[in-house]
Amino acid sequence: MKNLIIILGEDLQINTPFLDYFFASYKKKFDSLASVKYIQNNNKELPFYIENCINYYENITICANENGFNTLSRILATLTADTIELKFDTLMPSQAIKFSKNSFLIDINNSKINLIKAESTKELPEILTQDEQNSKIFHIIDIDKESAQILLEPLTATYNVNIALTQIIDGLTKIKVSASKYGHIDSFIDSVANLFIGKIIPSDNIVEFIAKKLIKNNKKITFAESCTAGICAAMLGSIPGVSAAFDGSLVTYSNSIKNSWIKVDSDTLDSFGAVSAQCVEEMARGALNLSKADYALAISGIAGPDGGSEQKPVGTVFVAVASCQGVISSRLLLSGDRDYIRTQSAIHAYTLLLRTYPELD
């Protein structure tokens, strides 16, 4: 299905937090983002551009500021020889097939266009477009994308489904399975689970999966983060209801804070450095002892762009997981810019938790 997102209005386009909010809302409806186009309100070619898009895309979601919304409402009415009406205090074409406040859906030549009037400081109006293709997303641990593709392809023909795979990190592959009317997604996923016993995460969000496991089993988790500066905690904190499993965590950036807050031994820091297996293991144990949680994740590394050495280049990161059963750590060598390295580090830490304690109980 060919989907398109249009962001109309420069004030929305330069507002990164709002765009993140809109794109996250869109992904909840469609599982993934569509192609994104940015258009200015004063673009004189706007009517012709919209008409061309209608001939190519099946779903068009347009997020517009007030001026853009009013302009496009008239354009869409003109394209259908329609009139403008006031519904839910919102001006829209009378032939809108679905509407709510500041949002309407119209069908033009079998293309569904959802026009949304957005204000950057207010709640986003309802996205009315629906993806008619049935799909689900899951993850597989400890298998690379290429191997997963080879092993899963025979099953796609059996269950009449299509798959798209991406490598999130080494050892974590994300898979989207979709099907038309006669496909059998659930049966396909059941067969995958039998093929990869104990390796399937039946969720599109591994942090949410972990949170639900912790809550179900009445367990707590905490973090001691250095280079990630709280990304692990923020990922967990984005999950509704997670306070049942999460009391708090620590950002221990400097060596002195590592030592005074979570008792990383000065000799460890002097002998091995903050970016070492020995340090993250002591960080994890220290956070566990301080918080009285059931699990602790710790991260310390060199996210760059500076600070690397021949022995520990930029991208060197250590992650650890601790519980009452002990502590285990892993060394990573990651690539990318500073933010990507930090995000990858957090995902690696969560994956290490799943790999070490798959049942989290």
Secondary structure, 3 states (H helix, E strand, C coil): CCEEEEEECHHHHCCHHHHHHHHHHHHHHHCCCCEEEEECCCCCCHHHHHHHHHHHCCEEEEEECHHHHHHHHHHHHHHCCCCEEEECCEEEECCCCEEECCEEEEEECCEEEEEEECCCCCCCCCCCCCCCCEEEEEEEECCCHHHHHHHHHHHHHHHCCEEEEEEEECCEEEEEEEECCCCCHHHHHHHHHHHCCCCEECCCCHHHHHHHHHHHCCCCEEEEECCCCCHHHHHHHCCCCHHHCCCCCEECCCHHHHHHHHCCCHHHHHHHCCCCHHHHHHHHHHHHHHHCCCEEEEEEECCCCCCCCCCCCCCEEEEEEEECCEEEEEEEECCCCHHHHHHHHHHHHHHHHHHHCCCCC
